[in-house]
Amino acid sequence: MYTNTTTFIGESATAFATEIGIVIRNDCPMNFHKWDLIPEAMKTILYEKLEGKFQLLRTNKAFMKYVDGRLHAQWVRTRGALSRHWKENGGKTDPQRARLQVHSNCRSQDDWNHLCDYWELEKTRKYSDNMEANRAKQVMISRGGSRSIANHAYKMV
């Protein structure tokens, strides 16, 4: 269900979120380290995959900005899950062992090797250590949830 809020709400929001996860895991290469570096041709392929199940109003710039934002957020979550898996399997202390433990949601061995190469860089390790130290300083962790205001309103009706 598409509304003038330029978002999906209700049952379609859940189905859309699920499909975005599937599209990112199956079709988006992980060899780009920033969402903005992913070529437009690759993003177009992701949009076309979504169009197989949803009506994307490609001419509506606000709506496509929403779709791109949702794809970006899922891409970040997927990379985060892969990074966590790498760390949990000895990535920081035994990178060779972590390389052998490919995450089940990783598209390919090439993607996994590329990510491992990236995480093993000194610059990346320093950045990761700094971010972990910053998160450890947080007094209150966010409890905002993931449901949008539009979906909260939909549930109340």
C-alpha positions as CSV (number, residue, x, y, z in Angstrom):
1,M,0.0,0.0,0.0
2,Y,1.5,3.3,-1.1
3,T,0.3,6.5,0.4
4,N,1.0,10.2,0.0
5,T,3.6,9.8,2.9
6,T,6.0,8.5,0.3
7,T,6.5,5.3,2.3
8,F,5.0,1.9,2.7
9,I,2.8,1.4,5.7
10,G,1.0,-1.6,7.4
11,E,1.5,-5.1,6.0
12,S,3.2,-3.8,2.9
13,A,5.9,-2.1,5.1
14,T,6.8,-5.4,6.6
15,A,6.9,-7.1,3.2
16,F,8.9,-4.3,1.7
17,A,11.5,-4.5,4.5
18,T,11.8,-8.2,4.1
19,E,12.3,-7.9,0.3
20,I,14.9,-5.2,0.7
21,G,16.9,-7.5,3.0
22,I,16.7,-10.3,0.5
23,V,17.7,-8.0,-2.4
24,I,20.7,-6.6,-0.5
25,R,22.0,-10.0,0.6
26,N,21.5,-11.7,-2.7
27,D,22.3,-9.0,-5.3
28,C,24.4,-6.2,-3.8
29,P,28.1,-6.6,-3.9
30,M,29.9,-5.7,-0.7
31,N,33.1,-4.5,-2.4
32,F,32.0,-0.8,-2.0
33,H,32.8,0.7,1.4
34,K,30.3,3.6,1.2
35,W,26.8,3.5,-0.2
36,D,27.4,6.5,-2.3
37,L,30.2,4.7,-4.1
38,I,27.8,2.0,-5.4
39,P,27.3,2.8,-9.1
40,E,23.9,4.0,-10.2
41,A,23.7,1.0,-12.6
42,M,24.0,-1.4,-9.6
43,K,21.3,0.6,-7.7
44,T,19.1,0.4,-10.8
45,I,19.4,-3.4,-10.7
46,L,18.4,-3.4,-7.0
47,Y,15.3,-1.2,-7.9
48,E,14.4,-3.5,-10.7
49,K,14.5,-6.5,-8.3
50,L,12.1,-4.7,-5.9
51,E,9.8,-3.8,-8.8
52,G,9.3,-7.5,-9.3
53,K,7.1,-7.4,-6.1
54,F,6.3,-3.8,-5.5
55,Q,5.2,-0.8,-7.5
56,L,8.0,1.7,-7.3
57,L,7.1,5.1,-8.5
58,R,10.4,5.8,-10.2
59,T,9.3,9.2,-11.4
60,N,8.6,10.4,-7.8
61,K,11.9,11.7,-6.5
62,A,10.7,11.8,-2.9
63,F,9.6,8.2,-3.0
64,M,12.8,7.0,-4.6
65,K,14.8,8.9,-2.0
66,Y,12.8,6.9,0.6
67,V,13.6,3.6,-1.3
68,D,17.3,4.5,-1.6
69,G,17.4,5.3,2.1
70,R,15.8,2.0,3.0
71,L,18.3,0.1,0.7
72,H,21.2,2.1,2.3
73,A,20.0,1.3,5.8
74,Q,19.8,-2.4,5.0
75,W,23.2,-2.4,3.3
76,V,24.6,-0.9,6.5
77,R,22.9,-3.5,8.7
78,T,24.1,-6.3,6.4
79,R,27.7,-5.1,6.5
80,G,27.4,-4.7,10.3
81,A,26.3,-8.3,10.7
82,L,29.1,-9.5,8.5
83,S,31.6,-7.4,10.5
84,R,30.2,-8.8,13.8
85,H,30.6,-12.3,12.4
86,W,34.2,-11.6,11.4
87,K,35.0,-10.3,14.9
88,E,33.2,-13.1,16.7
89,N,35.2,-15.6,14.7
90,G,38.6,-14.2,15.7
91,G,38.9,-11.5,13.0
92,K,40.9,-9.1,15.2
93,T,43.2,-11.8,16.8
94,D,43.2,-14.5,14.1
95,P,42.2,-13.0,10.7
96,Q,43.1,-16.2,8.8
97,R,40.6,-18.3,10.9
98,A,37.9,-15.6,10.4
99,R,38.4,-15.8,6.6
100,L,37.5,-19.4,6.7
101,Q,34.2,-18.7,8.5
102,V,32.2,-17.2,5.7
103,H,28.9,-15.8,7.0
104,S,25.9,-17.5,5.5
105,N,24.4,-14.2,4.3
106,C,27.5,-13.2,2.4
107,R,26.9,-13.3,-1.4
108,S,30.2,-14.9,-2.4
109,Q,33.6,-15.9,-1.3
110,D,35.0,-12.9,-3.3
111,D,32.8,-10.5,-1.3
112,W,33.9,-12.1,2.0
113,N,37.6,-11.9,1.0
114,H,37.2,-8.3,0.0
115,L,35.6,-7.4,3.3
116,C,38.2,-9.3,5.3
117,D,41.0,-7.4,3.4
118,Y,39.3,-4.2,4.3
119,W,38.8,-5.0,8.0
120,E,42.4,-6.1,8.3
121,L,43.7,-2.7,7.2
122,E,45.4,-0.8,10.0
123,K,43.3,2.3,9.2
124,T,40.1,0.3,9.5
125,R,41.1,-1.4,12.7
126,K,42.0,2.0,14.4
127,Y,38.6,3.4,13.3
128,S,36.8,0.4,14.6
129,D,38.6,0.6,18.0
130,N,37.8,4.3,18.3
131,M,34.1,3.7,17.6
132,E,34.0,0.8,20.1
133,A,35.5,3.1,22.7
134,N,32.9,5.8,21.9
135,R,30.0,3.4,22.1
136,A,31.3,2.2,25.5
137,K,31.0,5.7,26.8
138,Q,27.2,5.9,26.1
139,V,25.1,6.3,29.2
140,M,21.7,5.7,27.6
141,I,21.2,3.4,24.7
142,S,18.4,4.4,22.2
143,R,15.1,2.6,22.6
144,G,13.3,4.3,19.8
145,G,12.5,1.2,17.9
146,S,12.3,0.7,14.1
147,R,8.7,1.4,13.4
148,S,8.0,4.7,11.6
149,I,5.4,7.3,12.8
150,A,3.2,6.4,9.8
151,N,3.2,2.7,10.9
152,H,2.5,3.7,14.5
153,A,-0.5,5.7,13.3
154,Y,-1.6,2.8,11.1
155,K,-1.5,0.3,14.0
156,M,-3.6,2.7,16.1
157,V,-6.5,2.7,13.6
